Amino acid sequence: MHGHCLPAMKASRTESRPTPSAEPPRPPSGVLERGIAILECFDEDSLRLPLRDVAERTGLDKATALRLLGVLVRSRMVHRFDNGDYAPGPALLHMGMLYRQTFDIGARLQPALQAVMQETGETVAFYVRDGDERVCLYRENSRNEVRHHVEVGARIPLTAGGSSSHVLRHFTGSETPQAEAIARDGFAMTREERVPQIASVAVPVFDSDGSFLGAVVVIGIAPRQSATAQRRAVQVVRSALQAQGFSSRPPRGWQG
């Protein structure tokens, strides 16, 4: 989905956006594409935007952006404040809840994540693959003052690295430099691969029917995440998953 190692960095280091190019964005052509482009303007660092910023970020002229925003406001996909600013609307929350319910695993998975967080003291998250990105569906943030912070819904390119990216790539048929280690050990470990001072270890999650669901990752600041601590975290994750009816190992003969 998907803040990092210092308390003050909780907001400042949330998933960074690409540096804007010198050229204005090319406006999307279709009406649906334009609406989606408007929704994608919002992120953790831009929860409220005036019309001017929406137009600039999408490449649309203000009149077109205003007309489409009106449609999105009426459908409750976007909320309009009295001062004219716009923000994601309540209908998106409903759609997000439906998306999570399609997996029908949250009621079982959330207690497992909470148990792992309490045992390890670190942030724990569950990611699934969506195209070329990983998306955080569930998480339990560490209560440590110095911690890595994860937001539900955070999207991170699989190519950006991180242990859960390697696990997701491996078990969905994509290449990863950690393929041999994952096949041998059943998990992936990374250290400052994507974010400085952050280390993580990820374990695959399989349902009772053998289907691959995603990856559970334990994330913390590197000084606390020695190789020994990470291997211990793997055992904690596996036990917590098993207690909820999941498996961290593919079934025999699993082909994906």
C-alpha positions in Angstrom: 0.0 0.0 0.0 2.7 -0.3 0.7 6.2 6.3 6.8 9.3 4.5 7.8 11.9 4.4 10.5 11.6 7.5 12.6 8.5 8.9 14.3 8.7 12.2 12.5 9.1 10.3 9.2 5.8 8.6 9.6 4.2 11.1 7.3 7.3 12.3 5.4 8.5 9.0 4.2 5.2 7.4 3.2 5.4 6.0 -0.2 7.1 8.7 -2.3 5.6 9.8 -5.6 7.6 10.2 -8.8 9.2 13.6 -9.3 6.9 15.5 -11.6 8.2 15.9 -15.1 8.8 19.3 -16.7 6.1 18.7 -19.2 2.4 18.8 -18.2 0.7 15.4 -18.1 -1.1 14.2 -21.2 -4.9 14.4 -20.5 -6.7 11.0 -20.6 -8.9 10.6 -23.6 -12.0 8.6 -22.6 -14.5 9.8 -20.1 -14.0 6.8 -17.8 -10.2 7.3 -18.0 -10.6 10.9 -17.0 -12.7 10.0 -14.0 -10.1 7.4 -12.9 -7.3 9.9 -13.4 -9.1 12.3 -11.1 -9.5 9.7 -8.4 -5.8 8.8 -8.7 -4.8 12.4 -7.9 -5.4 11.8 -4.2 -2.8 10.1 -2.0 -1.5 10.1 1.6 0.2 13.4 1.0 -2.7 15.0 -0.9 -5.9 14.1 0.8 -7.6 17.4 -0.2 -7.1 19.2 -3.5 -8.5 22.3 -5.0 -9.8 22.3 -8.6 -6.6 23.9 -9.8 -4.5 21.1 -8.5 -6.8 18.4 -9.9 -6.6 20.0 -13.3 -2.8 20.3 -13.2 -2.3 16.7 -12.1 -4.6 15.2 -14.7 -3.8 17.6 -17.6 -7.5 18.4 -18.0 -8.7 21.9 -18.4 -10.6 23.3 -15.4 -14.0 23.2 -17.1 -13.7 19.5 -17.9 -12.3 18.7 -14.5 -15.1 20.6 -12.8 -17.7 18.8 -14.8 -16.3 15.3 -14.0 -15.8 16.2 -10.4 -19.5 17.1 -10.2 -20.4 13.6 -11.5 -18.0 12.0 -9.0 -19.4 14.1 -6.1 -23.0 13.0 -7.0 -21.9 9.4 -7.0 -20.1 9.9 -3.6 -16.8 8.8 -5.1 -15.5 12.3 -4.3 -16.5 14.7 -1.5 -16.6 18.4 -2.0 -15.9 20.7 1.0 -17.5 24.1 1.5 -14.3 25.9 0.5 -14.2 24.1 -2.8 -11.6 21.5 -2.0 -12.1 17.9 -3.0 -11.3 14.6 -1.3 -12.0 10.9 -1.7 -15.6 10.1 -1.0 -17.4 7.5 1.1 -18.3 5.3 -1.9 -14.6 4.5 -2.3 -14.5 3.1 1.3 -17.5 0.9 0.5 -15.8 -0.4 -2.7 -12.6 -1.0 -0.7 -14.5 -3.0 1.9 -16.1 -5.1 -0.9 -12.7 -5.7 -2.4 -11.4 -7.0 0.9 -14.4 -9.2 1.4 -13.9 -10.9 -1.9 -10.9 -12.6 -0.3 -13.0 -13.7 2.7 -9.9 -14.0 4.8 -9.8 -10.8 6.8 -11.6 -12.2 9.9 -9.0 -15.0 10.1 -5.9 -13.1 8.9 -6.2 -10.0 11.1 -5.9 -12.0 14.4 -2.8 -13.6 13.0 -1.2 -10.3 12.1 -2.1 -8.9 15.5 -0.5 -11.9 17.2 2.7 -11.5 15.2 2.9 -7.8 16.0 2.5 -8.4 19.7 5.1 -11.2 19.7 7.7 -9.4 17.5 6.9 -5.8 18.4 7.2 -4.9 14.7 4.8 -3.8 12.0 3.1 -6.7 10.2 1.3 -6.4 6.9 -0.4 -8.6 4.3 0.1 -7.8 0.7 -1.4 -9.1 -2.5 -0.3 -8.7 -6.1 -2.3 -6.4 -8.3 -0.8 -6.3 -11.8 2.8 -4.9 -11.4 2.1 -3.6 -7.9 1.7 -5.0 -4.4 -1.2 -3.7 -2.4 -1.6 -3.7 1.4 -4.9 -5.2 2.4 -4.4 -5.6 6.2 -1.8 -4.4 8.6 -1.0 -4.1 12.3 1.4 -1.2 13.0 4.1 -1.6 15.6 3.5 0.3 18.9 7.2 1.1 19.1 8.0 4.8 19.1 10.5 4.2 16.3 8.8 2.1 13.7 8.0 1.5 10.1 4.4 2.6 9.4 2.2 0.9 6.7 -1.2 2.1 5.5 -4.0 -0.1 4.2 -4.3 0.4 0.5 -0.7 1.4 -0.1 0.5 0.4 -3.5 4.1 -0.2 -4.3 5.7 -1.3 -7.6 6.9 -4.9 -7.4 10.2 -3.8 -9.0 10.8 -1.4 -6.1 12.0 -4.3 -3.9 11.1 -5.4 -0.4 10.8 -8.9 0.8 7.1 -9.2 0.2 7.6 -8.2 -3.5 10.0 -11.0 -3.9 7.6 -13.5 -2.4 4.7 -12.2 -4.5 6.8 -12.4 -7.7 8.0 -15.9 -7.0 4.6 -17.4 -6.3 2.9 -15.6 -9.2 5.3 -16.7 -11.9 7.6 -13.7 -12.2 11.3 -13.7 -11.9 13.0 -12.6 -8.7 16.7 -12.7 -7.7 15.6 -14.3 -4.5 13.9 -17.3 -6.2 16.5 -19.8 -5.1 16.4 -18.6 -1.5 12.6 -18.6 -1.4 12.4 -22.1 -2.9 15.0 -23.4 -0.3 13.9 -21.5 2.8 10.3 -20.7 2.2 10.7 -17.0 2.9 12.5 -13.8 1.7 14.6 -11.4 3.7 15.8 -7.9 2.6 17.8 -5.3 4.3 17.7 -1.6 3.2 16.7 -2.8 -0.2 13.9 -0.4 -0.8 14.1 2.0 2.1 17.2 3.0 4.1 17.4 1.7 7.7 14.5 -0.7 7.1 14.7 -4.5 7.0 11.9 -7.0 6.4 11.1 -10.7 6.1 8.1 -12.1 4.2 6.4 -15.4 4.2 3.9 -16.7 1.6 0.3 -17.4 2.7 -1.7 -20.3 1.3 -5.3 -21.1 2.1 -6.6 -24.5 3.1 -7.3 -25.4 -0.5 -3.7 -24.8 -1.4 -4.3 -21.5 -3.3 -1.7 -18.8 -3.0 -3.2 -15.7 -1.3 -0.4 -13.2 -0.7 2.5 -12.5 1.6 2.8 -11.6 5.3 5.7 -9.3 6.0 7.3 -8.3 9.3 9.0 -4.9 8.9 11.2 -3.0 11.3 14.3 -0.7 11.6 17.4 -2.5 10.6 19.3 -2.4 13.9 16.5 -4.4 15.5 16.2 -6.8 12.6 19.2 -9.1 12.8 19.2 -12.3 10.7 18.4 -14.2 13.9 15.5 -11.9 14.7 14.1 -12.2 11.2 14.3 -16.0 11.3 12.5 -16.0 14.6 9.9 -13.8 13.1 9.3 -16.3 10.4 8.5 -19.0 13.0 6.2 -16.6 14.7 4.4 -15.9 11.5 4.1 -19.5 10.5 2.6 -20.4 13.9 0.1 -17.6 13.8 -1.0 -18.5 10.3 -1.4 -22.1 11.2 -3.5 -21.2 14.1 -5.9 -19.5 11.8 -6.1 -22.3 9.2 -3.5 -21.0 6.8 -0.2 -22.5 5.6 3.1 -20.8 4.8 4.3 -23.6 2.6 2.9 -24.5 -0.9 1.2 -27.9 -1.2 3.1 -30.8 -2.6 3.3 -30.5 -6.4 2.2 -26.9 -6.3 2.5 -25.2 -9.7 0.9 -21.9 -9.1 
